[in-house]
């Protein structure tokens, strides 16, 4: 039942918002800044700072307690004062603790999203966008407070996945995608920070050379979040530059 309620809450919050009455009230923003993310994407934490902003609350489950906090800032456009949504914080499982943070730009585009998927008050999923389009996701699959899977997107399509199979913050598996399908996998088997072994997509490798040595498992996709959201670290993670990839399949 708790998972069902959480899913319903998320669908209401992310898509259009359920019918509710918003009431002003000051709330503190979640401490969602981990810093040190590899690749592109930045976050402006001031968007979730209530100082100088109007804060409206929503009670999704009618228990007389706020579950959603929306932050509005006043901006001037063409001489007129406008209120723009800068941040939304959500208590997904109705336990009184915030589990989701969404950062907006003044045009209404989502710049960043952060989720606490296991409800332990620590962020496990970071989503970065540019002009509203997803460019990178970071996921902490073992919930040890640092990401071990990084996904990179172009035109909202997955083009590369980097994985720390040892869960130590160091990338040692690179998956490259062509047209949305896994094309090739690179491995760092020596710990040198560079690819020293390549495999084609597993299904093609198995069909073409069934007797060939099998590469280490690339690992399963991130588990489904407990809260129902989709797909920074407390310490800096350095992503090594992989060696030149073999040409993509025709």
C-alpha positions as CSV (number, residue, x, y, z in Angstrom):
1,X,0.0,0.0,0.0
2,X,2.8,2.4,0.8
3,X,4.4,1.8,-2.6
4,X,1.1,2.4,-4.3
5,X,0.5,5.6,-2.5
6,X,4.0,6.7,-3.3
7,X,3.5,6.0,-7.0
8,X,0.3,7.9,-7.0
9,X,1.9,10.8,-5.2
10,X,4.8,11.0,-7.7
11,X,2.5,10.8,-10.7
12,X,0.5,13.7,-9.3
13,X,3.6,15.8,-8.5
14,X,5.6,15.2,-11.7
15,X,2.9,15.3,-14.3
16,X,0.2,17.8,-13.5
17,X,-0.4,18.0,-9.8
18,X,-3.5,16.6,-8.0
19,X,-6.4,18.8,-7.0
20,X,-5.3,20.5,-3.8
21,X,-5.2,23.8,-2.0
22,X,-1.8,25.6,-1.8
23,X,-1.1,27.4,1.4
24,X,1.9,29.7,1.9
25,X,4.5,28.6,4.5
26,X,8.2,28.7,5.0
27,X,10.2,25.4,4.7
28,X,13.9,24.6,4.5
29,X,15.3,23.2,1.3
30,X,16.8,19.7,1.3
31,X,20.6,19.4,1.4
32,X,20.9,17.9,-2.1
33,X,24.2,19.2,-3.3
34,X,26.8,16.5,-3.5
35,X,29.3,18.1,-5.8
36,X,32.1,16.5,-7.9
37,X,29.9,15.1,-10.7
38,X,31.8,14.0,-13.8
39,X,30.8,15.4,-17.2
40,X,28.3,18.2,-18.0
41,X,25.6,19.6,-15.9
42,X,25.5,22.0,-12.9
43,X,23.1,22.8,-10.2
44,X,22.0,26.1,-8.7
45,X,21.0,25.3,-5.1
46,X,19.8,28.9,-4.5
47,X,16.7,27.9,-6.6
48,X,15.6,25.8,-3.5
49,X,16.5,28.5,-1.0
50,X,13.3,29.9,0.5
51,X,14.9,33.3,1.3
52,X,13.0,36.0,-0.5
53,X,10.6,33.5,-2.2
54,X,7.0,32.6,-1.8
55,X,6.6,29.1,-0.6
56,X,3.3,27.2,-1.3
57,X,2.5,23.8,0.1
58,X,0.3,20.9,-1.1
59,X,-1.3,18.2,1.0
60,X,-1.5,15.2,-1.4
61,X,-3.0,12.6,1.0
62,X,-5.3,14.9,3.0
63,X,-3.6,14.2,6.4
64,X,-3.3,17.9,7.2
65,X,0.5,17.8,6.6
66,X,2.4,19.3,3.7
67,X,3.8,16.8,1.2
68,X,4.9,19.2,-1.6
69,X,6.7,22.5,-1.3
70,X,6.9,24.9,-4.2
71,X,9.2,27.9,-4.3
72,X,8.4,31.0,-6.3
73,X,10.6,33.9,-7.1
74,X,9.6,37.3,-8.4
75,X,11.3,38.3,-11.7
76,X,10.9,41.3,-13.9
77,X,10.1,40.8,-17.6
78,X,9.3,43.7,-19.9
79,X,8.7,45.9,-16.9
80,X,6.2,43.5,-15.3
81,X,6.7,41.5,-12.1
82,X,6.2,37.8,-12.6
83,X,6.2,34.9,-10.2
84,X,8.2,31.9,-11.5
85,X,8.6,28.4,-10.0
86,X,12.2,27.8,-9.1
87,X,12.1,24.6,-7.0
88,X,9.8,21.8,-5.9
89,X,10.5,19.5,-3.0
90,X,8.4,16.4,-2.3
91,X,7.8,13.9,0.5
92,X,7.1,10.9,-1.7
93,X,6.2,8.4,1.1
94,X,4.4,10.8,3.4
95,X,6.8,10.3,6.3
96,X,7.5,14.0,6.9
97,X,10.9,13.9,5.2
98,X,11.7,15.3,1.7
99,X,12.7,12.7,-0.8
100,X,12.7,14.6,-4.2
101,X,14.0,17.9,-5.3
102,X,13.3,19.5,-8.7
103,X,15.2,22.6,-9.9
104,X,13.6,24.9,-12.6
105,X,14.9,27.7,-14.7
106,X,12.9,30.9,-15.2
107,X,11.4,29.5,-18.5
108,X,9.9,26.6,-16.6
109,X,12.3,24.0,-17.8
110,X,13.6,21.4,-15.3
111,X,17.4,21.8,-14.9
112,X,18.0,19.1,-12.2
113,X,16.3,16.4,-10.3
114,X,17.4,14.6,-7.2
115,X,15.8,11.6,-5.4
116,X,16.2,9.7,-2.2
117,X,15.1,6.3,-3.4
118,X,15.4,4.3,-0.2
119,X,14.1,7.0,2.1
120,X,17.2,7.2,4.3
121,X,17.6,11.0,3.9
122,X,20.5,10.6,1.4
123,X,20.2,11.2,-2.3
124,X,20.7,8.2,-4.6
125,X,19.8,9.5,-8.0
126,X,20.9,12.7,-9.7
127,X,19.4,13.8,-13.1
128,X,20.9,16.7,-15.1
129,X,19.2,18.5,-18.0
130,X,20.0,21.3,-20.4
131,X,17.2,23.3,-21.9
132,X,14.9,20.7,-20.4
133,X,16.6,17.8,-22.1
134,X,18.3,15.0,-20.1
135,X,22.1,14.9,-20.6
136,X,23.3,12.8,-17.6
137,X,22.1,10.6,-14.8
138,X,24.0,9.4,-11.8
139,X,22.9,6.4,-9.7
140,X,24.1,5.0,-6.4
141,X,23.0,1.4,-6.9
142,X,24.3,0.1,-3.5
143,X,23.1,3.2,-1.5
144,X,26.6,3.9,-0.1
145,X,26.3,7.6,-0.6
146,X,28.2,7.9,-3.9
147,X,27.2,7.1,-7.5
148,X,28.6,4.0,-9.3
149,X,26.6,4.3,-12.6
150,X,26.7,7.2,-14.9
151,X,24.5,7.5,-18.0
152,X,25.1,10.1,-20.8
153,X,22.5,11.2,-23.3
154,X,22.4,13.0,-26.6
155,X,19.0,14.2,-27.9
156,X,17.4,12.4,-25.0
157,X,18.9,9.0,-26.1
158,X,21.4,7.0,-24.1
159,X,24.8,7.0,-25.9
160,X,27.2,5.9,-23.1
161,X,27.0,4.2,-19.7
162,X,29.9,4.2,-17.3
163,X,30.1,1.8,-14.4
164,X,32.2,1.3,-11.3
165,X,31.8,-2.5,-11.0
166,X,33.8,-2.5,-7.8
167,X,31.7,0.3,-6.3
168,X,34.8,2.4,-5.5
169,X,34.0,5.5,-7.6
170,X,36.4,4.5,-10.4
171,X,34.9,3.7,-13.8
172,X,36.1,0.3,-15.1
173,X,33.3,-0.6,-17.6
174,X,32.1,1.5,-20.5
175,X,29.0,0.7,-22.6
176,X,28.5,2.4,-25.9
177,X,25.1,2.6,-27.6
178,X,24.2,3.1,-31.2
179,X,20.6,3.9,-32.1
180,X,19.5,3.1,-28.6
181,X,21.1,-0.4,-28.7
182,X,24.2,-1.6,-26.9
183,X,27.0,-1.7,-29.5
184,X,30.2,-2.5,-27.6
185,X,31.6,-2.7,-24.1
186,X,35.1,-1.7,-22.9
187,X,36.7,-3.0,-19.8
188,X,39.6,-1.8,-17.6
189,X,40.9,-5.1,-16.3
190,X,44.2,-3.8,-14.9
191,X,43.0,-0.8,-12.8
192,X,45.0,1.6,-15.0
193,X,42.0,3.8,-15.7
194,X,41.9,3.0,-19.4
195,X,40.1,0.4,-21.6
196,X,42.3,-2.6,-22.3
197,X,39.7,-5.1,-23.5
198,X,36.7,-4.7,-25.9
199,X,33.6,-6.8,-26.5
200,X,30.8,-6.3,-29.0
201,X,27.2,-6.5,-27.9
202,X,26.9,-9.7,-25.9
203,X,24.1,-11.3,-28.0
204,X,26.2,-10.8,-31.2
205,X,29.3,-12.1,-29.6
206,X,27.5,-15.2,-28.5
207,X,26.0,-15.8,-31.9
208,X,29.2,-15.2,-33.9
209,X,31.8,-16.9,-31.6
210,X,30.0,-19.2,-29.1
211,X,33.4,-20.8,-28.1
212,X,35.1,-17.5,-27.4
213,X,35.9,-16.4,-23.9
214,X,33.1,-14.5,-22.2
215,X,33.8,-11.0,-20.9
216,X,32.9,-10.1,-17.4
217,X,29.3,-9.3,-16.9
218,X,28.6,-5.7,-17.6
219,X,26.0,-5.7,-14.8
220,X,22.3,-5.4,-14.6
221,X,20.4,-2.1,-15.2
222,X,19.8,0.0,-12.1
223,X,17.1,-1.6,-9.9
224,X,13.6,0.0,-10.1
225,X,13.5,2.8,-7.5
226,X,11.4,2.1,-4.4
227,X,9.7,5.5,-4.7
228,X,8.6,5.3,-8.3
229,X,10.7,8.1,-9.9
230,X,12.5,7.3,-13.2
231,X,16.7,7.3,-13.9
232,X,27.5,14.1,-7.0
233,X,29.0,12.5,-5.0
234,X,30.1,13.4,-1.5
235,X,33.6,13.1,-2.8
236,X,35.0,13.9,-6.2
237,X,34.8,11.1,-8.7
238,X,37.2,11.2,-11.6
239,X,36.1,9.5,-14.8
240,X,39.1,8.2,-16.7
241,X,39.4,9.0,-20.4
242,X,38.8,5.8,-22.3
243,X,41.1,4.8,-25.2
244,X,39.8,5.2,-28.7
245,X,36.8,3.0,-29.2
246,X,36.6,0.6,-32.1
247,X,34.5,1.8,-35.0
248,X,30.7,1.3,-34.5
249,X,29.1,-1.5,-36.4
250,X,27.6,-0.6,-39.7
